[in-house]
Amino acid sequence: MKHLTLKLSFAACLLSSAGAFAQSPDTTVFGRIRRAELSSSQIPQIAHYLTDVAGPRLTASPGYKRAATWAVETMTKWGLTNAKLEPWGDFGKQWDLQDFSIIMKTPYIQPVMAYPNPWSASTNGLQQGQVVVISPQQAMDTIYIAQHLADFKGKFVLITGGKLNTEAGFKPASERLTDEELANMKDTYMVSHKEIEQYAGYFKIMAKADVLTKQAGALGMITTSPSNNYGTVFVQDMGQKLTSPLSVPKLTMAYEDGQKIKRLIQSGHTVELAINIVAKTSTDDIKGYNVVAEIPGTDPKLKSQLVMLGGHLDSWTAATGATDNAAGCIVMMEAVRLLDSLGLKPKRTIRIALWDGEEQGVFGSYNYAKNHFMGVDYKLKPEQAKVSAYFNLDNGSGKIRGIFTQGNTAIHPIFEKWFEPFHDLGAKTVTNKNTGSTDHLSFDWAGIPGFQFIQDPLDYETKTHHSNQDNYDHLQMDDLKQAAIIIASFVYQTSVEKDMMPRKPLVKEIFAFDGL
């Protein structure tokens, strides 16, 4: 999920500096957490239920509700309090895939690899028709589309580009960060205003092309995945507002299958596909829901204050959303299970949140921040001053190598000290750089210290992110255990510190979502 914050010029200093933090981290508790996780981890079981059992967790879908309900029930059984589904606001149309098939019928019978896009229209039964090919540039040219509407009637429109990028085959698909890369961390996943405008323009053009293609009587629209991923199919789409018109059936196809079809047509052969999509679209419940639960604080003076941790529970639909981002939710659930099962006594209340709607624009966490911390008029709410910090995990299942401070220089020496017991686990880098595109930015916007951990990339960007490979088998269980140890320790330490975590100056920001 990509998202942008546009900063405007006003600031008000809020809290203290690192000098107030005199106490060292409780390494005895850190050791207990580590031993417990390595001897009796529940990570594989949590992962199984959030992925294999719940299935894809598209925002507002039955799969999301299955996972969210299971998380609430499970954390309640563990002993957490106030576990519930908390509505964050109106989302839009629900969508659930109920049946699907695709096969090439001519010039010969052969299966092809493709997936319906989320919120695709149904085909109204099995539809067989010829394929017409256009380029991505032609698809974005609404004048071209309008001039060729007659060519699309009764056909499947395939949008595909040039030849396969074979250079990618000589690069490793999975990597870990080197010491040099960690020492030279730069801002990551930060989207510029110009890029937001480009994305917005692209989606407006494609939405218009969808409408024109439907008016032409096309059977459906098929796009192909990027050309350097060797059969991996990346499937996503724009969310559906209540007012969004239903477009033609839409699919995403493996690049190789799209190129084969393109070559056959270019050499004079007719290609026909037979496709059946049965999808249920509903407005029975237009709300979005976050999952929240708590471990109550024990200090009478501090228990009204909060330490928060979370990751986003929603996913795309071509797989079961294991690395994006069941992984973060698995780790966060395991972290609170560890803290509760060990009978640790946090002074501040610990609140876990599993976010909804991140993939459509960090909707769940942003609206949570508006509901709890700061309204759109930038007027702070009382709860905003009670949150010491928020910790987020959402870059795959790679082990934690460090943390981004988001420019909070006062917290830099604190985190460096907290990481010392974990140097042997490969985690020690603290950078004042920024990372974007996920839920910690909602807290940063609200003037609350929000942090995303640095993770080994593994095959997150090359294979699993938003793809048909985002499944249980791509989870690195040992890495997730390492992450749970570190996050549980950081959350506990934050909960027992004498003072709240230092804050940056509050900066007035405008949120803009790009819908990716």
Buried (B, 14 or more C-beta within 10 A) or exposed (E): BBBBBEEEEEEEEBBBEBEBBEEEBBBEBBEBBBEBBEEEBBBEEBBBBBBEEBBBBBBBBBBBBBBBBBBBEBBBEBBBEBBBBBBBBEBBBBBBBEEBEBBBBBEEEEEBBBBBBBBBBBBEEEBBBBBBBBBBEBBBBBEBBEEBBEEBEEBBBBBBBEEBBEEBEEEEBBBBBEEEBBEEBEEBBBBEEEEBEEBBEEBEBBBBBBBBBBEBEBBBBBBBBEBBBBEBBBBBBBBBEEEEEBBBBBBBBBBBBBBBBBEBBEEEEEBBBBBBBBBEBEEEEBEBBBBBBBBBBBBEEBBEBBBBBBBBBBBBBBBBBBBBBBBBBBBBBBBBBBBBEBEBBBBBBBBBBBBBBBBBBBBBBBBBBBBBBBEEEBEBBEBBBBBBBBBBBBBBBBBBBBBBBBBBEBBBBBBBBBBBBBEEBBBBBBBEBBBBBBBBBBBBBBBBBBBBBBBBBBBBBBBBBBBBBBBBEBBBBEBBBBBBBBBBBBBBBBBBBEBBBBBBEBBBBEBBBBBB
